[in-house]
C-alpha cells in the first residue's frame, strides 16, 4: 500500500472514531429515560452506549442516524416547511 493510501485510510479511521465519540457524548447528554426503538426492539440509554462502545451493528446504525440528523441541521433541512 502506498503512503498516500495509508494516509487516507488513517484519516478515514480517525474520522470514524471522532464521529463515534461525538455520538457517544450526545447520547450521554440526554435523559436517562431515553429509549430508542429499532424495528420491534426497544433499547435503553445504557444499551445504546454499550453498542456504541462495542462498535456493533446497532452502534453503527445509531451513528449513521445521528450523523444524518446533524447534517440535516447544518444545511437547514430540519427547519424547512
HTML snippet that shows the backbone in 3Dmol.js (N, CA, C, O; Angstrom):
<script src="https://3Dmol.org/build/3Dmol-min.js"></script>
<div id="view" style="width:600px;height:400px;position:relative"></div>
<script>
const pdb = `
ATOM      1  N   UNK A   1       0.850  -1.166   0.000  1.00  0.00           N
ATOM      2  CA  UNK A   1       0.000   0.000   0.000  1.00  0.00           C
ATOM      3  C   UNK A   1       0.900   1.235   0.000  1.00  0.00           C
ATOM      4  O   UNK A   1       1.910   1.270   0.702  1.00  0.00           O
ATOM      5  N   UNK A   2       0.544   2.211  -0.760  1.00  0.00           N
ATOM      6  CA  UNK A   2       1.365   3.410  -0.861  1.00  0.00           C
ATOM      7  C   UNK A   2       1.154   4.308   0.352  1.00  0.00           C
ATOM      8  O   UNK A   2       0.200   4.141   1.112  1.00  0.00           O
ATOM      9  N   UNK A   3       2.063   5.259   0.514  1.00  0.00           N
ATOM     10  CA  UNK A   3       1.983   6.227   1.610  1.00  0.00           C
ATOM     11  C   UNK A   3       0.651   6.982   1.557  1.00  0.00           C
ATOM     12  O   UNK A   3      -0.002   7.171   2.583  1.00  0.00           O
ATOM     13  N   UNK A   4       0.250   7.415   0.341  1.00  0.00           N
ATOM     14  CA  UNK A   4      -0.984   8.179   0.182  1.00  0.00           C
ATOM     15  C   UNK A   4      -2.207   7.365   0.617  1.00  0.00           C
ATOM     16  O   UNK A   4      -3.086   7.891   1.298  1.00  0.00           O
ATOM     17  N   UNK A   5      -2.268   6.091   0.231  1.00  0.00           N
ATOM     18  CA  UNK A   5      -3.393   5.239   0.621  1.00  0.00           C
ATOM     19  C   UNK A   5      -3.401   5.016   2.130  1.00  0.00           C
ATOM     20  O   UNK A   5      -4.461   5.015   2.756  1.00  0.00           O
ATOM     21  N   UNK A   6      -2.213   4.825   2.713  1.00  0.00           N
ATOM     22  CA  UNK A   6      -2.125   4.652   4.162  1.00  0.00           C
ATOM     23  C   UNK A   6      -2.604   5.906   4.883  1.00  0.00           C
ATOM     24  O   UNK A   6      -3.297   5.819   5.898  1.00  0.00           O
ATOM     25  N   UNK A   7      -2.241   7.053   4.366  1.00  0.00           N
ATOM     26  CA  UNK A   7      -2.634   8.320   4.967  1.00  0.00           C
ATOM     27  C   UNK A   7      -4.152   8.501   4.901  1.00  0.00           C
ATOM     28  O   UNK A   7      -4.765   8.911   5.886  1.00  0.00           O
ATOM     29  N   UNK A   8      -4.764   8.201   3.753  1.00  0.00           N
ATOM     30  CA  UNK A   8      -6.217   8.314   3.594  1.00  0.00           C
ATOM     31  C   UNK A   8      -6.935   7.330   4.512  1.00  0.00           C
ATOM     32  O   UNK A   8      -7.947   7.670   5.125  1.00  0.00           O
ATOM     33  N   UNK A   9      -6.412   6.114   4.603  1.00  0.00           N
ATOM     34  CA  UNK A   9      -7.006   5.095   5.459  1.00  0.00           C
ATOM     35  C   UNK A   9      -6.956   5.547   6.913  1.00  0.00           C
ATOM     36  O   UNK A   9      -7.932   5.395   7.648  1.00  0.00           O
ATOM     37  N   UNK A  10      -5.822   6.101   7.326  1.00  0.00           N
ATOM     38  CA  UNK A  10      -5.673   6.582   8.697  1.00  0.00           C
ATOM     39  C   UNK A  10      -6.651   7.726   8.982  1.00  0.00           C
ATOM     40  O   UNK A  10      -7.281   7.746  10.040  1.00  0.00           O
ATOM     41  N   UNK A  11      -6.785   8.674   8.056  1.00  0.00           N
ATOM     42  CA  UNK A  11      -7.727   9.796   8.239  1.00  0.00           C
ATOM     43  C   UNK A  11      -9.154   9.288   8.322  1.00  0.00           C
ATOM     44  O   UNK A  11      -9.944   9.772   9.133  1.00  0.00           O
ATOM     45  N   UNK A  12      -9.487   8.312   7.483  1.00  0.00           N
ATOM     46  CA  UNK A  12     -10.832   7.753   7.489  1.00  0.00           C
ATOM     47  C   UNK A  12     -11.135   7.074   8.831  1.00  0.00           C
ATOM     48  O   UNK A  12     -12.219   7.254   9.385  1.00  0.00           O
ATOM     49  N   UNK A  13     -10.194   6.309   9.343  1.00  0.00           N
ATOM     50  CA  UNK A  13     -10.384   5.644  10.633  1.00  0.00           C
ATOM     51  C   UNK A  13     -10.489   6.677  11.754  1.00  0.00           C
ATOM     52  O   UNK A  13     -11.293   6.520  12.672  1.00  0.00           O
ATOM     53  N   UNK A  14      -9.679   7.729  11.678  1.00  0.00           N
ATOM     54  CA  UNK A  14      -9.734   8.793  12.686  1.00  0.00           C
ATOM     55  C   UNK A  14     -11.084   9.496  12.642  1.00  0.00           C
ATOM     56  O   UNK A  14     -11.663   9.792  13.687  1.00  0.00           O
ATOM     57  N   UNK A  15     -11.589   9.766  11.443  1.00  0.00           N
ATOM     58  CA  UNK A  15     -12.891  10.411  11.289  1.00  0.00           C
ATOM     59  C   UNK A  15     -13.997   9.532  11.852  1.00  0.00           C
ATOM     60  O   UNK A  15     -14.894  10.034  12.529  1.00  0.00           O
ATOM     61  N   UNK A  16     -13.953   8.239  11.588  1.00  0.00           N
ATOM     62  CA  UNK A  16     -14.954   7.310  12.128  1.00  0.00           C
ATOM     63  C   UNK A  16     -14.932   7.313  13.651  1.00  0.00           C
ATOM     64  O   UNK A  16     -15.980   7.328  14.296  1.00  0.00           O
ATOM     65  N   UNK A  17     -13.736   7.299  14.217  1.00  0.00           N
ATOM     66  CA  UNK A  17     -13.594   7.296  15.672  1.00  0.00           C
ATOM     67  C   UNK A  17     -14.120   8.605  16.267  1.00  0.00           C
ATOM     68  O   UNK A  17     -14.793   8.594  17.298  1.00  0.00           O
ATOM     69  N   UNK A  18     -13.815   9.723  15.623  1.00  0.00           N
ATOM     70  CA  UNK A  18     -14.314  11.016  16.101  1.00  0.00           C
ATOM     71  C   UNK A  18     -15.838  11.076  16.032  1.00  0.00           C
ATOM     72  O   UNK A  18     -16.476  11.610  16.939  1.00  0.00           O
ATOM     73  N   UNK A  19     -16.419  10.543  14.983  1.00  0.00           N
ATOM     74  CA  UNK A  19     -17.878  10.515  14.847  1.00  0.00           C
ATOM     75  C   UNK A  19     -18.486   9.651  15.946  1.00  0.00           C
ATOM     76  O   UNK A  19     -19.498  10.019  16.543  1.00  0.00           O
ATOM     77  N   UNK A  20     -17.877   8.518  16.210  1.00  0.00           N
ATOM     78  CA  UNK A  20     -18.376   7.617  17.257  1.00  0.00           C
ATOM     79  C   UNK A  20     -18.326   8.308  18.619  1.00  0.00           C
ATOM     80  O   UNK A  20     -19.276   8.220  19.397  1.00  0.00           O
ATOM     81  N   UNK A  21     -17.225   8.992  18.904  1.00  0.00           N
ATOM     82  CA  UNK A  21     -17.085   9.706  20.174  1.00  0.00           C
ATOM     83  C   UNK A  21     -18.102  10.842  20.288  1.00  0.00           C
ATOM     84  O   UNK A  21     -18.657  11.073  21.362  1.00  0.00           O
ATOM     85  N   UNK A  22     -18.343  11.545  19.191  1.00  0.00           N
ATOM     86  CA  UNK A  22     -19.345  12.614  19.182  1.00  0.00           C
ATOM     87  C   UNK A  22     -20.722  12.059  19.540  1.00  0.00           C
ATOM     88  O   UNK A  22     -21.428  12.629  20.372  1.00  0.00           O
ATOM     89  N   UNK A  23     -21.095  10.964  18.920  1.00  0.00           N
ATOM     90  CA  UNK A  23     -22.415  10.364  19.167  1.00  0.00           C
ATOM     91  C   UNK A  23     -22.500   9.848  20.605  1.00  0.00           C
ATOM     92  O   UNK A  23     -23.537   9.995  21.251  1.00  0.00           O
ATOM     93  N   UNK A  24     -21.436   9.254  21.106  1.00  0.00           N
ATOM     94  CA  UNK A  24     -21.423   8.782  22.500  1.00  0.00           C
ATOM     95  C   UNK A  24     -21.689   9.952  23.442  1.00  0.00           C
ATOM     96  O   UNK A  24     -22.499   9.838  24.363  1.00  0.00           O
ATOM     97  N   UNK A  25     -21.019  11.060  23.219  1.00  0.00           N
ATOM     98  CA  UNK A  25     -21.204  12.232  24.089  1.00  0.00           C
ATOM     99  C   UNK A  25     -22.618  12.799  23.956  1.00  0.00           C
ATOM    100  O   UNK A  25     -23.197  13.247  24.945  1.00  0.00           O
ATOM    101  N   UNK A  26     -23.179  12.785  22.746  1.00  0.00           N
ATOM    102  CA  UNK A  26     -24.564  13.261  22.563  1.00  0.00           C
ATOM    103  C   UNK A  26     -25.537  12.366  23.330  1.00  0.00           C
ATOM    104  O   UNK A  26     -26.465  12.868  23.964  1.00  0.00           O
ATOM    105  N   UNK A  27     -25.339  11.063  23.280  1.00  0.00           N
ATOM    106  CA  UNK A  27     -26.235  10.134  23.988  1.00  0.00           C
ATOM    107  C   UNK A  27     -26.065  10.292  25.497  1.00  0.00           C
ATOM    108  O   UNK A  27     -27.053  10.256  26.230  1.00  0.00           O
ATOM    109  N   UNK A  28     -24.840  10.465  25.975  1.00  0.00           N
ATOM    110  CA  UNK A  28     -24.603  10.670  27.405  1.00  0.00           C
ATOM    111  C   UNK A  28     -25.345  11.902  27.922  1.00  0.00           C
ATOM    112  O   UNK A  28     -25.772  11.932  29.076  1.00  0.00           O
ATOM    113  N   UNK A  29     -25.500  12.913  27.071  1.00  0.00           N
ATOM    114  CA  UNK A  29     -26.094  14.182  27.489  1.00  0.00           C
ATOM    115  C   UNK A  29     -27.620  14.145  27.599  1.00  0.00           C
ATOM    116  O   UNK A  29     -28.210  15.048  28.192  1.00  0.00           O
ATOM    117  N   UNK A  30     -28.261  13.133  27.047  1.00  0.00           N
ATOM    118  CA  UNK A  30     -29.723  13.076  27.084  1.00  0.00           C
ATOM    119  C   UNK A  30     -30.205  12.414  28.372  1.00  0.00           C
ATOM    120  O   UNK A  30     -29.423  11.833  29.124  1.00  0.00           O
ATOM    121  N   UNK A  31     -31.495  12.516  28.602  1.00  0.00           N
ATOM    122  CA  UNK A  31     -32.123  11.958  29.799  1.00  0.00           C
ATOM    123  C   UNK A  31     -31.823  10.464  29.947  1.00  0.00           C
ATOM    124  O   UNK A  31     -31.682   9.736  28.965  1.00  0.00           O
ATOM    125  N   UNK A  32     -31.733  10.042  31.191  1.00  0.00           N
ATOM    126  CA  UNK A  32     -31.525   8.617  31.466  1.00  0.00           C
ATOM    127  C   UNK A  32     -32.741   7.784  31.073  1.00  0.00           C
ATOM    128  O   UNK A  32     -32.661   6.557  31.019  1.00  0.00           O
ATOM    129  N   UNK A  33     -33.852   8.437  30.802  1.00  0.00           N
ATOM    130  CA  UNK A  33     -35.078   7.742  30.395  1.00  0.00           C
ATOM    131  C   UNK A  33     -35.134   7.483  28.897  1.00  0.00           C
ATOM    132  O   UNK A  33     -36.125   6.949  28.398  1.00  0.00           O
ATOM    133  N   UNK A  34     -34.089   7.854  28.180  1.00  0.00           N
ATOM    134  CA  UNK A  34     -34.057   7.680  26.727  1.00  0.00           C
ATOM    135  C   UNK A  34     -34.307   6.225  26.345  1.00  0.00           C
ATOM    136  O   UNK A  34     -33.717   5.303  26.908  1.00  0.00           O
ATOM    137  N   UNK A  35     -35.184   6.049  25.386  1.00  0.00           N
ATOM    138  CA  UNK A  35     -35.428   4.734  24.780  1.00  0.00           C
ATOM    139  C   UNK A  35     -35.477   4.954  23.279  1.00  0.00           C
ATOM    140  O   UNK A  35     -36.069   5.924  22.807  1.00  0.00           O
ATOM    141  N   UNK A  36     -34.862   4.067  22.542  1.00  0.00           N
ATOM    142  CA  UNK A  36     -34.898   4.128  21.081  1.00  0.00           C
ATOM    143  C   UNK A  36     -35.440   2.805  20.574  1.00  0.00           C
ATOM    144  O   UNK A  36     -35.010   1.736  21.006  1.00  0.00           O
ATOM    145  N   UNK A  37     -36.384   2.888  19.657  1.00  0.00           N
ATOM    146  CA  UNK A  37     -36.941   1.694  19.037  1.00  0.00           C
ATOM    147  C   UNK A  37     -36.328   1.518  17.657  1.00  0.00           C
ATOM    148  O   UNK A  37     -36.312   2.443  16.845  1.00  0.00           O
ATOM    149  N   UNK A  38     -35.829   0.326  17.410  1.00  0.00           N
ATOM    150  CA  UNK A  38     -35.303  -0.036  16.099  1.00  0.00           C
ATOM    151  C   UNK A  38     -36.029  -1.314  15.714  1.00  0.00           C
ATOM    152  O   UNK A  38     -35.850  -2.363  16.332  1.00  0.00           O
ATOM    153  N   UNK A  39     -36.846  -1.202  14.685  1.00  0.00           N
ATOM    154  CA  UNK A  39     -37.690  -2.341  14.323  1.00  0.00           C
ATOM    155  C   UNK A  39     -38.661  -2.598  15.453  1.00  0.00           C
ATOM    156  O   UNK A  39     -39.379  -1.691  15.873  1.00  0.00           O
ATOM    157  N   UNK A  40     -38.694  -3.811  15.945  1.00  0.00           N
ATOM    158  CA  UNK A  40     -39.597  -4.145  17.050  1.00  0.00           C
ATOM    159  C   UNK A  40     -38.870  -4.212  18.391  1.00  0.00           C
ATOM    160  O   UNK A  40     -39.443  -4.648  19.390  1.00  0.00           O
ATOM    161  N   UNK A  41     -37.613  -3.782  18.412  1.00  0.00           N
ATOM    162  CA  UNK A  41     -36.824  -3.815  19.647  1.00  0.00           C
ATOM    163  C   UNK A  41     -36.655  -2.423  20.237  1.00  0.00           C
ATOM    164  O   UNK A  41     -36.496  -1.441  19.513  1.00  0.00           O
ATOM    165  N   UNK A  42     -36.693  -2.356  21.562  1.00  0.00           N
ATOM    166  CA  UNK A  42     -36.506  -1.095  22.275  1.00  0.00           C
ATOM    167  C   UNK A  42     -35.198  -1.180  23.058  1.00  0.00           C
ATOM    168  O   UNK A  42     -34.904  -2.194  23.691  1.00  0.00           O
ATOM    169  N   UNK A  43     -34.414  -0.095  23.004  1.00  0.00           N
ATOM    170  CA  UNK A  43     -33.111  -0.067  23.663  1.00  0.00           C
ATOM    171  C   UNK A  43     -33.036   1.094  24.637  1.00  0.00           C
ATOM    172  O   UNK A  43     -33.490   2.199  24.342  1.00  0.00           O
ATOM    173  N   UNK A  44     -32.452   0.829  25.810  1.00  0.00           N
ATOM    174  CA  UNK A  44     -32.267   1.867  26.819  1.00  0.00           C
ATOM    175  C   UNK A  44     -30.997   2.663  26.511  1.00  0.00           C
ATOM    176  O   UNK A  44     -30.194   2.280  25.660  1.00  0.00           O
ATOM    177  N   UNK A  45     -30.837   3.767  27.219  1.00  0.00           N
ATOM    178  CA  UNK A  45     -29.646   4.587  27.060  1.00  0.00           C
ATOM    179  C   UNK A  45     -28.385   3.752  27.314  1.00  0.00           C
ATOM    180  O   UNK A  45     -27.415   3.857  26.564  1.00  0.00           O
ATOM    181  N   UNK A  46     -28.392   2.940  28.345  1.00  0.00           N
ATOM    182  CA  UNK A  46     -27.232   2.112  28.672  1.00  0.00           C
ATOM    183  C   UNK A  46     -26.919   1.106  27.560  1.00  0.00           C
ATOM    184  O   UNK A  46     -25.754   0.883  27.229  1.00  0.00           O
ATOM    185  N   UNK A  47     -27.952   0.507  26.993  1.00  0.00           N
ATOM    186  CA  UNK A  47     -27.758  -0.457  25.899  1.00  0.00           C
ATOM    187  C   UNK A  47     -27.210   0.245  24.655  1.00  0.00           C
ATOM    188  O   UNK A  47     -26.369  -0.303  23.943  1.00  0.00           O
ATOM    189  N   UNK A  48     -27.691   1.451  24.406  1.00  0.00           N
ATOM    190  CA  UNK A  48     -27.206   2.212  23.255  1.00  0.00           C
ATOM    191  C   UNK A  48     -25.731   2.551  23.432  1.00  0.00           C
ATOM    192  O   UNK A  48     -24.930   2.366  22.516  1.00  0.00           O
ATOM    193  N   UNK A  49     -25.374   3.052  24.624  1.00  0.00           N
ATOM    194  CA  UNK A  49     -23.969   3.390  24.886  1.00  0.00           C
ATOM    195  C   UNK A  49     -23.069   2.161  24.777  1.00  0.00           C
ATOM    196  O   UNK A  49     -21.961   2.242  24.247  1.00  0.00           O
ATOM    197  N   UNK A  50     -23.543   1.035  25.277  1.00  0.00           N
ATOM    198  CA  UNK A  50     -22.767  -0.207  25.185  1.00  0.00           C
ATOM    199  C   UNK A  50     -22.542  -0.583  23.717  1.00  0.00           C
ATOM    200  O   UNK A  50     -21.433  -0.952  23.329  1.00  0.00           O
ATOM    201  N   UNK A  51     -23.590  -0.489  22.911  1.00  0.00           N
ATOM    202  CA  UNK A  51     -23.474  -0.813  21.483  1.00  0.00           C
ATOM    203  C   UNK A  51     -22.514   0.136  20.775  1.00  0.00           C
ATOM    204  O   UNK A  51     -21.743  -0.290  19.915  1.00  0.00           O
ATOM    205  N   UNK A  52     -22.557   1.419  21.130  1.00  0.00           N
ATOM    206  CA  UNK A  52     -21.640   2.388  20.524  1.00  0.00           C
ATOM    207  C   UNK A  52     -20.196   2.071  20.896  1.00  0.00           C
ATOM    208  O   UNK A  52     -19.305   2.131  20.048  1.00  0.00           O
ATOM    209  N   UNK A  53     -19.967   1.737  22.154  1.00  0.00           N
ATOM    210  CA  UNK A  53     -18.604   1.435  22.612  1.00  0.00           C
ATOM    211  C   UNK A  53     -18.080   0.143  22.007  1.00  0.00           C
ATOM    212  O   UNK A  53     -16.890   0.029  21.714  1.00  0.00           O
ATOM    213  N   UNK A  54     -18.972  -0.838  21.816  1.00  0.00           N
ATOM    214  CA  UNK A  54     -18.581  -2.113  21.200  1.00  0.00           C
ATOM    215  C   UNK A  54     -18.466  -1.990  19.683  1.00  0.00           C
ATOM    216  O   UNK A  54     -17.894  -2.864  19.032  1.00  0.00           O
ATOM    217  N   UNK A  55     -18.998  -0.925  19.123  1.00  0.00           N
ATOM    218  CA  UNK A  55     -18.980  -0.678  17.678  1.00  0.00           C
ATOM    219  C   UNK A  55     -19.650  -1.820  16.916  1.00  0.00           C
ATOM    220  O   UNK A  55     -19.172  -2.250  15.866  1.00  0.00           O
ATOM    221  N   UNK A  56     -20.780  -2.308  17.474  1.00  0.00           N
ATOM    222  CA  UNK A  56     -21.506  -3.391  16.801  1.00  0.00           C
ATOM    223  C   UNK A  56     -22.510  -2.810  15.800  1.00  0.00           C
ATOM    224  O   UNK A  56     -22.526  -1.599  15.580  1.00  0.00           O
ATOM    225  N   UNK A  57     -23.333  -3.645  15.202  1.00  0.00           N
ATOM    226  CA  UNK A  57     -24.254  -3.199  14.150  1.00  0.00           C
ATOM    227  C   UNK A  57     -25.238  -2.143  14.647  1.00  0.00           C
ATOM    228  O   UNK A  57     -25.489  -1.158  13.953  1.00  0.00           O
ATOM    229  N   UNK A  58     -25.794  -2.337  15.834  1.00  0.00           N
ATOM    230  CA  UNK A  58     -26.708  -1.338  16.386  1.00  0.00           C
ATOM    231  C   UNK A  58     -25.971  -0.012  16.586  1.00  0.00           C
ATOM    232  O   UNK A  58     -26.494   1.048  16.239  1.00  0.00           O
ATOM    233  N   UNK A  59     -24.776  -0.069  17.136  1.00  0.00           N
ATOM    234  CA  UNK A  59     -23.983   1.137  17.341  1.00  0.00           C
ATOM    235  C   UNK A  59     -23.708   1.867  16.042  1.00  0.00           C
ATOM    236  O   UNK A  59     -23.793   3.093  15.988  1.00  0.00           O
ATOM    237  N   UNK A  60     -23.382   1.132  15.003  1.00  0.00           N
ATOM    238  CA  UNK A  60     -23.115   1.741  13.693  1.00  0.00           C
ATOM    239  C   UNK A  60     -24.370   2.395  13.131  1.00  0.00           C
ATOM    240  O   UNK A  60     -24.296   3.468  12.531  1.00  0.00           O
ATOM    241  N   UNK A  61     -25.523   1.758  13.321  1.00  0.00           N
ATOM    242  CA  UNK A  61     -26.786   2.322  12.844  1.00  0.00           C
ATOM    243  C   UNK A  61     -27.115   3.617  13.592  1.00  0.00           C
ATOM    244  O   UNK A  61     -27.559   4.592  12.985  1.00  0.00           O
ATOM    245  N   UNK A  62     -26.898   3.623  14.901  1.00  0.00           N
ATOM    246  CA  UNK A  62     -27.137   4.824  15.705  1.00  0.00           C
ATOM    247  C   UNK A  62     -26.232   5.958  15.228  1.00  0.00           C
ATOM    248  O   UNK A  62     -26.681   7.098  15.106  1.00  0.00           O
ATOM    249  N   UNK A  63     -24.972   5.656  14.961  1.00  0.00           N
ATOM    250  CA  UNK A  63     -24.033   6.666  14.460  1.00  0.00           C
ATOM    251  C   UNK A  63     -24.522   7.227  13.138  1.00  0.00           C
ATOM    252  O   UNK A  63     -24.538   8.444  12.953  1.00  0.00           O
ATOM    253  N   UNK A  64     -24.917   6.366  12.219  1.00  0.00           N
ATOM    254  CA  UNK A  64     -25.413   6.822  10.915  1.00  0.00           C
ATOM    255  C   UNK A  64     -26.622   7.743  11.075  1.00  0.00           C
ATOM    256  O   UNK A  64     -26.701   8.779  10.416  1.00  0.00           O
ATOM    257  N   UNK A  65     -27.551   7.376  11.935  1.00  0.00           N
ATOM    258  CA  UNK A  65     -28.759   8.170  12.157  1.00  0.00           C
ATOM    259  C   UNK A  65     -28.401   9.528  12.755  1.00  0.00           C
ATOM    260  O   UNK A  65     -28.903  10.558  12.305  1.00  0.00           O
ATOM    261  N   UNK A  66     -27.537   9.532  13.762  1.00  0.00           N
ATOM    262  CA  UNK A  66     -27.144  10.781  14.409  1.00  0.00           C
ATOM    263  C   UNK A  66     -26.405  11.708  13.444  1.00  0.00           C
ATOM    264  O   UNK A  66     -26.654  12.913  13.427  1.00  0.00           O
ATOM    265  N   UNK A  67     -25.501  11.151  12.646  1.00  0.00           N
ATOM    266  CA  UNK A  67     -24.753  11.978  11.701  1.00  0.00           C
ATOM    267  C   UNK A  67     -25.658  12.551  10.618  1.00  0.00           C
ATOM    268  O   UNK A  67     -25.483  13.694  10.197  1.00  0.00           O
ATOM    269  N   UNK A  68     -26.620  11.760  10.171  1.00  0.00           N
ATOM    270  CA  UNK A  68     -27.582  12.257   9.186  1.00  0.00           C
ATOM    271  C   UNK A  68     -28.400  13.401   9.780  1.00  0.00           C
ATOM    272  O   UNK A  68     -28.655  14.398   9.104  1.00  0.00           O
ATOM    273  N   UNK A  69     -28.808  13.264  11.025  1.00  0.00           N
ATOM    274  CA  UNK A  69     -29.559  14.309  11.714  1.00  0.00           C
ATOM    275  C   UNK A  69     -28.723  15.590  11.814  1.00  0.00           C
ATOM    276  O   UNK A  69     -29.225  16.679  11.535  1.00  0.00           O
ATOM    277  N   UNK A  70     -27.456  15.465  12.208  1.00  0.00           N
ATOM    278  CA  UNK A  70     -26.593  16.645  12.323  1.00  0.00           C
ATOM    279  C   UNK A  70     -26.354  17.307  10.968  1.00  0.00           C
ATOM    280  O   UNK A  70     -26.303  18.534  10.879  1.00  0.00           O
ATOM    281  N   UNK A  71     -26.207  16.504   9.916  1.00  0.00           N
ATOM    282  CA  UNK A  71     -26.054  17.071   8.568  1.00  0.00           C
ATOM    283  C   UNK A  71     -27.315  17.843   8.170  1.00  0.00           C
ATOM    284  O   UNK A  71     -27.227  18.928   7.597  1.00  0.00           O
ATOM    285  N   UNK A  72     -28.480  17.283   8.473  1.00  0.00           N
ATOM    286  CA  UNK A  72     -29.737  17.956   8.148  1.00  0.00           C
ATOM    287  C   UNK A  72     -29.861  19.281   8.894  1.00  0.00           C
ATOM    288  O   UNK A  72     -30.322  20.271   8.326  1.00  0.00           O
ATOM    289  N   UNK A  73     -29.457  19.306  10.147  1.00  0.00           N
ATOM    290  CA  UNK A  73     -29.477  20.557  10.905  1.00  0.00           C
ATOM    291  C   UNK A  73     -28.532  21.569  10.265  1.00  0.00           C
ATOM    292  O   UNK A  73     -28.888  22.735  10.094  1.00  0.00           O
ATOM    293  N   UNK A  74     -27.339  21.125   9.914  1.00  0.00           N
ATOM    294  CA  UNK A  74     -26.322  22.026   9.353  1.00  0.00           C
ATOM    295  C   UNK A  74     -26.787  22.668   8.049  1.00  0.00           C
ATOM    296  O   UNK A  74     -26.474  23.830   7.788  1.00  0.00           O
ATOM    297  N   UNK A  75     -27.518  21.940   7.241  1.00  0.00           N
ATOM    298  CA  UNK A  75     -27.952  22.514   5.969  1.00  0.00           C
ATOM    299  C   UNK A  75     -29.359  23.108   6.040  1.00  0.00           C
ATOM    300  O   UNK A  75     -29.902  23.548   5.027  1.00  0.00           O
ATOM    301  N   UNK A  76     -29.949  23.119   7.241  1.00  0.00           N
ATOM    302  CA  UNK A  76     -31.228  23.763   7.451  1.00  0.00           C
ATOM    303  C   UNK A  76     -32.434  22.924   7.080  1.00  0.00           C
ATOM    304  O   UNK A  76     -33.555  23.432   7.094  1.00  0.00           O
ATOM    305  N   UNK A  77     -32.243  21.674   6.754  1.00  0.00           N
ATOM    306  CA  UNK A  77     -33.362  20.832   6.317  1.00  0.00           C
ATOM    307  C   UNK A  77     -34.359  20.575   7.434  1.00  0.00           C
ATOM    308  O   UNK A  77     -35.537  20.351   7.156  1.00  0.00           O
ATOM    309  N   UNK A  78     -33.931  20.600   8.672  1.00  0.00           N
ATOM    310  CA  UNK A  78     -34.807  20.354   9.808  1.00  0.00           C
ATOM    311  C   UNK A  78     -35.839  21.477   9.939  1.00  0.00           C
ATOM    312  O   UNK A  78     -36.962  21.254  10.392  1.00  0.00           O
ATOM    313  N   UNK A  79     -35.445  22.668   9.542  1.00  0.00           N
ATOM    314  CA  UNK A  79     -36.289  23.847   9.749  1.00  0.00           C
ATOM    315  C   UNK A  79     -37.162  24.198   8.554  1.00  0.00           C
ATOM    316  O   UNK A  79     -37.948  25.142   8.635  1.00  0.00           O
ATOM    317  N   UNK A  80     -37.052  23.477   7.462  1.00  0.00           N
ATOM    318  CA  UNK A  80     -37.855  23.763   6.283  1.00  0.00           C
ATOM    319  C   UNK A  80     -39.266  23.229   6.466  1.00  0.00           C
ATOM    320  O   UNK A  80     -39.479  22.201   7.108  1.00  0.00           O
ATOM    321  N   UNK A  81     -40.223  23.942   5.894  1.00  0.00           N
ATOM    322  CA  UNK A  81     -41.624  23.509   5.982  1.00  0.00           C
ATOM    323  C   UNK A  81     -41.961  22.527   4.907  1.00  0.00           C
ATOM    324  O   UNK A  81     -43.097  22.059   4.832  1.00  0.00           O
TER     325      UNK A  81
END
`;
const viewer = $3Dmol.createViewer("view");
viewer.addModel(pdb, "pdb");
viewer.setStyle({}, {cartoon: {color: "spectrum"}});
viewer.zoomTo();
viewer.render();
</script>
